[in-house]
Amino acid sequence: MNKRVVITGLGVVSPNGIGIQDFTHAIKNGVSGIRFDPELERLQFSCKISAKPDLDVGNISKYFTELELRNFNSTGILYGVIAGMQAWNDASLPVDGMDNPDWDSGTIFGTGTSGIDKFRESIYKIDDLQTRKLGSTAVAQTMNSGVSAYLGGKLGLGNQVTTNSSACTTGTESILMAYERIVSGKAKRMLAGSTSDSGPYIWGGFDAMKVCTFKHNEEPEKGSRPMSATASGFVPGSGAGALLLEDLDSALERNAKIYAEVLGGNVNSGGQRGGGTMTAPNPEAVKKCIRAALANAGINASEIDAVNGHLTATSKDSLEIENWVEALGRSGADFPYINSLKSTVGHCLSAAGSIESVAAVLQIHHGFVFPNTNCDDLHPDIAERIDKQKIPTQLIHKNINMVAKASFGFGDVNGCVIFKKYKK
């Protein structure tokens, strides 16, 4: 018999809040983490605004020693380790006093890239004949699996410890991979999440592709406008989100707090066919992914109370809404509530799916639908398909039983996970 999987811990390092308490306040009240970025202006980016977590020495010193921080220059690992350890601590799991690995616990913690600034810093100091002088800390900070390796060591994880990478779908995919490992009985607990580095070396290519907004450099908080008629591109962001997934029996045995249950989901690819490209989704693949997620979770589309979309504030938002309407077979006033966290945190790239999943789970746990900021001028193509009341611009207090969270990533890859309020 398949195991039931619940969420017993959450962690987040977001542009608009570090830790679950601050993050919950931010998403409820539409607090933006988008700011003017002097470095992007200096480098002559078209988009001169960004969304970065505001970490101070106090935040960092709780999770890293002075020795570990020596020559440390990987924001992605920093964000990921902090979010991951927050989730572990939130689940009231032990860290200290372990002589042996925890064979029942592991992590799948994704990233897009790792330590670009560290690698550049190391290379800049040497020429090709001095490559051995890159430094002893370069490897751990620049290998993609650096974030899961750091977490594995800090938490003493003895089960699967690995990193996945699927562009913007990375975080959602990591949750489903962790879910499947627990369902199959191969682990009792899996720390799932994803992270993304900050900085111009991460964001420069997107600015060159002209997919980042440049129309709100003087009004940063108005720059990210998912589903809006005046949306002009995404705001580059970064951070990390983490969820501690656990076998229900294990959670009940230790009387753990349960945020929600993971019912299942699906990942697929459009194969860059049928309208799908490196940067655009194949609509049939998106709809197939959503329908397969519902089937895997064993639910009907009518049971979905809210959708947390990918919705990047680009020209593809109206197409995404069209795909949701057709996949769920629901439209107008019958459509579920739908929101996009990117209105306040920008597009956190490989961290987007996990940060947004944390927000989705908090809606279930606390009973609310967070507002869509900057969406008073709803795009007319979206207004034709969904009742405006289902795209709230103010906080709604409401019992939320079921949320569908989806991510659609660069390379025509898709992921959809179904979260549900836990019931005994």
Disulfide bonds with the S-S distance in Angstrom:
none
